[in-house]
Amino acid sequence: MSAAALRVVPGPEVEVYLREQRRRGLPAVFDLGCGGHKTAGAFGVDAIRLPGVDLLHDLQARPYPLPDDCADEVVLSHVLEHFAEPLAVLEEVWRITRPGGRVAIRTPHYSGPFAWKDPTHRRAFSSESFGYFGENGYSYYTRARFRTERVRLKYFMEEEQWARPYRAWARLVQWVLDRHPTFGERFLCYLVGGIDELQVTLEPVKPGPPEA
């Protein structure tokens, strides 16, 4: 049975969070795979019980116990690289994000040292990886559809941990990456020791309500 055919039964903690966010006039933000560093104000989902985790759930088990179109924003911060099938994760993200909502993704760039140093990483991504959700001719792999709002190549993911001379160099490289991302990804990344991170913002594309 497909994930779409299974009935989604949200837990009481999800319903309480959504009700409270509506009452306070705040967006519903779901931080999937949040670990111990959940986004402020978000509802945290992870497979391991850690401080800040509101719901225990393995993201490989679909469907997620979250209602359709419930999220104003979904956060995936260094999560997708841990999955052999990221399409399945993004299909669930597409299902739970409302039309007009956003998906904020941070993930290692394929050229950087963070891509493969973690033995739990299964794959890495390029700036064009997220065009496979309706924006290129190979999008038949999945039913999920997203519009890419922003892609940024981030040279130093944790710039504050480097000494000042390195930070000055990083700012110069970042200036070039922000203005010439294609050149940066195709050529420059191999000359500067790799790009650490991709920062991506997606908007779900969903059918509108039927016309009267």
N, C-alpha and C positions, 0 to 999 in steps of 0.2 A: 504493500500500500504506500502510495506517495505521501510525502509530508503534507502536501496541500489537501489531501483527502482526510487527514487526521483532524479530530476535533481539538481546538485549542481551548484549554481550560486554565485561565489565569488564576494564580493563587491569591489569597486574601491580601497579602502584603503588596502585590501589584495594584490591586483595586484601591487599597488605602492610599498608596502613593499618588495614583492618578487623580483620585478624588481631592486630595489635599492640594495638589498642584493647581487644579482647576479652581478650587476655592480661593487660593492665594493669587490667582492670575499669573502663575509662573509656568514656563514651558516644562513639558515632560521630557526629561533627558535620561536615556538608558546607556550606561557604560558597560558594554559587553566585554567580558574577560578583563574586568577592572583590576584584578589582583589587589594589592594593598595600597594602591594609589588612585582611588576613585575620584572622578571629576566632581568638584564641589556642586552640591545640589542635585546630583544624579542618583538614579537607582542602579546599584551595582549588581552585576550578574557574573558569577564565576563558578568554576567547578570545585574550588578549594575554599574552605572556610577561613577567611582572612578578615581583619578589621575593615569595615566599610562594605563588605559583601552583604547585600540584602536578600539575595536569592541564590541558592545553590543549584546550578544547572550546568551540565556539560554541553558546550555549544556544538558538539558533534551530534547531539540527539535532537532531532527535529520532529515536530515543530517546537519552537520555544514556547514556554508557558506565558506568552505575552499576546495581547489582543491585536488584531489587524489595525493598522493606522493609528496606533496609540502614541507613537513617539513624535515629538517635535524635533528631536535630535537624537541621533545614535552616535556614540563614540566608540571607535575601534582603535585603541592606542597600543601599537605593537602587539597585535593579536593575529592578524591574517597570516603572517609568516609562519605561524605554528600549525597551520592546517594543510594537509595534502589536497583538500578539496575546498579552496576558498570560495568557489562559485556557490556551493551549498550555503555557506555562511551568509554571503551577500544576498542570496535569494530570501533568506529569512529576514535580513535587515530591510530589504525592499518591502516585504510584507508588513512589517510592524511600523514602518515610517509613514507618516501621513503625507498626502500630496502637499507640496510646498515646504515640507520638512527638509532637514539636511543630515548628511552623514559625514562625520569628521574622522578621517583616517590618518594615522601615522604608521609608517612601516619602513623597514630598512630598504635603501636603494641597492640594487644588485651589485654595484661597483664598490660599495663601502665595506669597512671592516665589521660592521654590525650584522651584515647579511648572513654570514655563515659561522661566526665565532660561537654562537649558542648552539649546542648540539640538539636542541629541540626544534630548531627552525627547519621547516620543510621546503620552503621556497622563498624567492625574493621577487621584487617587482621593479618595473620601469615606469617612466612617466606616461607611457601609452597603454599600460596594462588595463586601465579602467575604461578604455574605449570599447571594450568587448561586451558592453552592456547597453547596446543599442546605437552606438556611435560609429561602428565600422561594419564591414560586410561579414564579419565572423561572429556576430552576436547571436547566432542561432544556437549556441551552446547553452543558453539559459533564457528563462522567461523574464528574469528581472531586468528592468530598464532604469538607467540612471543618466542624468546629464552631468557632465564634468564641469563644475563651476570654477575650480581652481586646482592647480597642481604646482607645488613649489619644491624645487630641489634644495634641500638644506645641507650645506657642506659640513658644518660642525653641529651635531645634535646637542651636545652639552658644552657650549663654548665657554661657559663660566669656569669649567674645570681646567682650562688651558692657561698657560702663562701669557702675559700681555703681548709679546712679539707674535705668538701664534694667533692670538685674537685679531691683531691687525692684518695678518695674512688672510685669515678666514673672512674678514669683512671685505677684502679685495676680491677674493674668489666668489663670495656670495653676491657681490655687486654684478659680476659677470654672469653668474648663473641666473640671476633674476631678470636680466635683460636679454640674455641669449641662451635660453634653456636647451634648445636643440644642439647647438654647438657644444654646450657644457656637457651634455649627456653623451654625445657621440665621440667627442675628442678630449675635452678638458679633463673629464673625470679620471682618465687614466694617467694624466700628468700630475695630478695633485693628490694622489693617494686614495681616490675614491670619494664618493658622496655618501654621507652618513644616512640620510633619511629622505623619504618622500612625505610631503604633507598634502593631503588631497581632501577636497570638499566635493561631495556629490549631492545631487537633488534627485529624489525618486521621480520617475515619469510613470504616471498611472492614468488609466482611462478616466475621463470626467464623468459626471452624472449624466444619465440618459436625458435627452432632450424631451421636453413635454410635447 
